[in-house]
Amino acid sequence: MTDPLTQTALVTGASTGIGAVYADRLARRGYDLILVARDTARLDALAERLRAETGRTVTVQRADLTAAADVAAVAATLADDARITLLVNNAGMSITGDLLTTPTADVERLIALNITAPTLLAQAAGKAFVARGAGSIINIASVLALIPEAFDGVYSGTKAYLLNLSQSLAAHYGDKGLYVQAVLPGATRTEIWARSGKDVDSFPPEMVMSVDDLVDAALVGFDARETVTIPPLADAHLPHWEAMQSERGALAGVLSRRDPAARYAGAARA
């Protein structure tokens, strides 16, 4: 593993919550930082604190990742700054209702922030890292990627997309020096709940993880080079995940055939 003292991490959604804790932990590991978010005042305050406490170089790049021009600017930073060895794709949002009850503009913003932005940033970072033969991408997804029936399918669908993207990138570019980790938090105590009009305290306390514990656990998975890290998944239930992955792999070889399955045969032909 590359010496982190020579590395820089770019963290999106860094002004608060998961992103801010990643920034703190990475700075204490010896990374210099580029912090990206819309809230310049919060970014500046965090950067000032981390410089004072860790002695690392911390810069701020203000960006609204629902705006194409701002995404392009951050992508250019990832492409052009050879010091960057880690992208944390954390910025994201939820919505107040579901696909049928949420204003179209809000759905468009969610897709822009949760899918388009992390995809384009992963593209820029991935190209740069593969060209140099080393680099890492952390995509913050959600356990809802695995249980789409539970809540709003728009949000969970964006997180399933990030899981899919992460696994694909890992499979295709892992041997070229690119490490990709998808982190799947469960309910985590962050501001995203209030912003989307939801009450995190409506969950039983034992279901809600602190953001500090979430990031610390995710970094253990990062150090272990896991492709998928699910911090709330208890060891006793890990075999269920492993079995699901195994069954998914077994299906891969039988999902494309010339003939329809027998249960669909016999339909009248025009």
C-alpha positions, 0 to 999 in steps of 0.5 A, spaced: 500 500 500 502 506 498 505 511 504 499 515 506 504 521 507 504 522 500 497 521 498 491 526 497 484 524 498 478 528 495 472 527 499 465 530 496 459 532 501 465 533 506 461 539 510 457 534 515 456 527 517 459 521 513 463 526 509 466 530 515 468 524 519 471 521 513 475 527 512 477 527 520 479 520 519 483 520 513 487 527 515 489 523 522 491 517 517 496 522 514 492 524 508 492 531 505 485 533 503 481 536 498 474 537 501 468 538 496 461 541 498 456 547 497 457 550 504 463 554 504 462 556 511 462 549 514 468 547 509 472 552 511 471 551 518 472 544 518 479 545 514 481 550 519 480 545 524 483 539 521 489 543 519 490 545 526 489 538 529 493 534 524 498 539 520 495 536 514 494 540 507 487 541 507 484 545 501 476 547 499 473 546 493 466 549 493 461 545 488 454 544 487 454 537 484 447 537 482 450 542 477 454 539 471 459 545 470 461 544 478 461 536 477 466 538 471 470 542 475 471 537 480 472 531 475 478 536 472 481 536 479 481 529 479 484 528 472 489 533 473 492 533 480 497 527 480 497 527 488 490 525 489 490 517 490 483 516 493 476 519 492 470 518 497 464 519 493 459 521 499 455 526 497 448 524 496 441 526 498 434 523 499 427 525 498 421 526 502 416 522 498 417 516 493 417 517 485 409 518 485 409 523 490 415 527 489 416 533 485 419 532 478 425 537 480 427 533 486 427 527 483 432 530 477 436 533 483 437 526 486 439 522 480 444 528 478 447 528 485 446 520 487 448 517 480 450 522 475 455 526 479 459 520 483 459 516 476 463 522 472 467 523 478 469 515 479 470 516 471 475 521 472 478 518 478 478 511 475 482 513 469 487 517 472 488 512 477 489 506 472 494 510 468 498 511 474 497 504 476 494 505 483 488 509 487 482 508 490 475 509 490 470 509 496 462 509 494 457 510 499 451 506 498 446 503 503 443 497 505 437 499 502 440 497 495 439 490 498 432 491 500 428 495 495 421 493 497 423 497 504 422 504 503 422 509 497 425 505 490 428 512 487 433 513 493 434 505 494 435 505 486 441 510 486 444 506 492 443 499 488 446 503 482 453 505 486 453 498 488 453 495 481 458 500 479 463 499 484 463 491 483 463 492 476 469 497 476 473 492 482 472 486 477 474 490 471 480 494 473 482 491 480 488 488 477 490 494 474 491 498 481 484 500 482 481 498 488 474 500 489 470 499 495 462 500 496 460 502 503 453 500 505 451 503 511 444 502 515 440 507 518 446 512 520 445 518 525 446 524 520 443 530 517 440 527 511 434 525 515 432 532 517 433 534 510 428 529 507 423 530 512 424 524 516 425 522 523 431 518 524 428 517 532 422 513 529 427 507 528 429 503 534 435 506 537 439 499 536 438 500 529 441 507 528 449 507 528 453 513 530 457 516 524 463 515 527 462 508 528 460 507 521 466 511 518 471 507 523 468 500 521 468 502 513 475 504 514 477 497 517 473 494 511 478 499 506 484 496 510 482 489 508 481 491 501 473 489 501 469 490 495 463 491 499 463 493 506 456 492 510 458 495 517 451 493 521 452 486 518 453 481 524 458 476 523 452 471 525 449 473 518 455 474 514 454 467 511 447 470 508 451 475 504 456 470 502 451 465 500 447 471 496 453 473 492 455 465 491 448 464 488 448 471 484 455 468 481 451 461 479 446 465 475 450 469 471 452 463 467 445 461 465 441 468 464 442 468 457 440 463 452 437 462 445 430 459 447 425 462 452 425 458 459 420 452 459 415 456 463 414 461 457 414 456 452 408 455 448 405 462 447 401 463 441 406 466 435 403 472 431 
